[in-house]
């Protein structure tokens, strides 16, 4: 489980990392029903595969009733599929780290404007 060091919010245990993409969390649609009913309604009323932004996360419902969740600044940098952002100048891990840093910096710039 994840806990915010500042506000001590604990993420529900239903969210887990996606197998080959550790920046995306996944959860079954039935579990989202119990976690956040408003989000559940948004997911089932919108077209499957469309992106829904709520709070600081972006969500997507798949055809197999899995809900994907990613941090919004990171989503703006890489989208749902990170493969197209890999370059030949380094490993996948270094590229993912660069994307995380870029997303974090854009989030810092965004919050400093508010």
C-alpha positions in Angstrom: 0.0 0.0 0.0 1.1 3.6 -0.6 0.9 6.3 2.0 1.4 10.0 1.4 4.1 11.3 3.7 2.5 14.7 4.0 -1.2 14.1 4.6 -1.0 10.3 5.5 -3.6 9.3 2.9 -3.5 5.6 2.4 -4.2 4.2 -1.1 -6.9 1.5 -1.1 -5.3 -2.0 -1.4 -7.3 -2.8 -4.5 -4.9 -0.8 -6.7 -1.9 -2.7 -7.9 0.8 -2.2 -10.5 0.3 -3.3 -14.1 2.5 -6.3 -14.9 4.7 -4.7 -17.7 4.0 -1.0 -16.9 4.7 -0.2 -13.3 3.7 3.4 -13.7 0.1 2.4 -14.3 -2.1 1.0 -11.5 -4.9 -1.4 -12.3 -8.1 -2.4 -10.4 -11.2 -4.4 -11.2 -14.3 -2.4 -12.0 -16.2 -4.1 -9.2 -13.6 -2.8 -6.7 -13.9 0.8 -8.0 -17.6 0.5 -7.2 -16.8 0.2 -3.6 -13.9 2.7 -3.6 -15.4 5.6 -5.5 -19.0 5.4 -6.7 -18.9 8.7 -8.7 -15.8 7.5 -10.6 -17.6 4.1 -11.2 -20.6 6.0 -12.8 -18.3 8.1 -15.0 -16.4 5.0 -16.2 -19.5 3.0 -17.1 -21.3 6.0 -18.8 -18.4 7.0 -21.0 -17.1 5.1 -24.0 -14.7 2.3 -23.1 -11.1 3.2 -23.7 -11.8 7.0 -23.2 -9.7 8.8 -20.6 -11.4 10.3 -17.6 -9.6 12.8 -15.4 -10.5 13.0 -11.7 -8.4 14.7 -9.1 -4.7 14.1 -9.9 -5.3 10.9 -11.8 -6.4 9.8 -15.3 -8.5 6.7 -15.6 -9.5 4.3 -18.4 -11.9 1.3 -18.5 -10.8 -1.6 -20.7 -13.0 -4.1 -22.5 -12.2 -6.7 -19.9 -13.5 -4.5 -17.0 -10.0 -3.5 -15.7 -9.6 0.2 -14.7 -6.2 1.8 -15.4 -5.0 4.7 -13.3 -2.0 6.9 -14.0 -0.8 10.2 -12.4 -2.1 13.1 -14.6 1.3 14.9 -15.2 2.8 11.6 -16.2 -0.1 10.9 -18.5 0.5 14.2 -20.2 4.1 13.2 -20.9 3.7 9.6 -22.0 0.0 8.7 -22.5 -1.2 5.2 -21.9 1.5 3.4 -23.9 5.1 4.3 -23.0 6.8 2.2 -25.7 6.9 5.1 -28.3 8.9 7.2 -25.9 11.8 4.8 -25.5 15.0 6.0 -27.2 18.2 4.2 -28.1 20.3 6.5 -26.0 19.7 4.5 -22.8 17.9 1.7 -21.1 14.1 1.5 -20.6 14.6 2.2 -16.9 16.6 5.4 -17.6 14.0 6.6 -20.1 11.2 5.9 -17.6 13.1 7.9 -15.0 13.5 10.8 -17.4 9.8 10.8 -18.1 9.0 10.7 -14.4 11.3 13.7 -13.7 9.8 15.6 -16.6 6.3 14.9 -15.3 7.2 15.9 -11.8 8.8 19.2 -13.0 5.7 20.0 -15.1 3.6 19.3 -12.0 5.8 21.6 -9.9 5.4 24.4 -12.5 1.7 23.9 -12.6 1.3 24.1 -8.8 3.5 27.2 -8.6 1.2 29.1 -11.0 -1.8 28.5 -8.8 
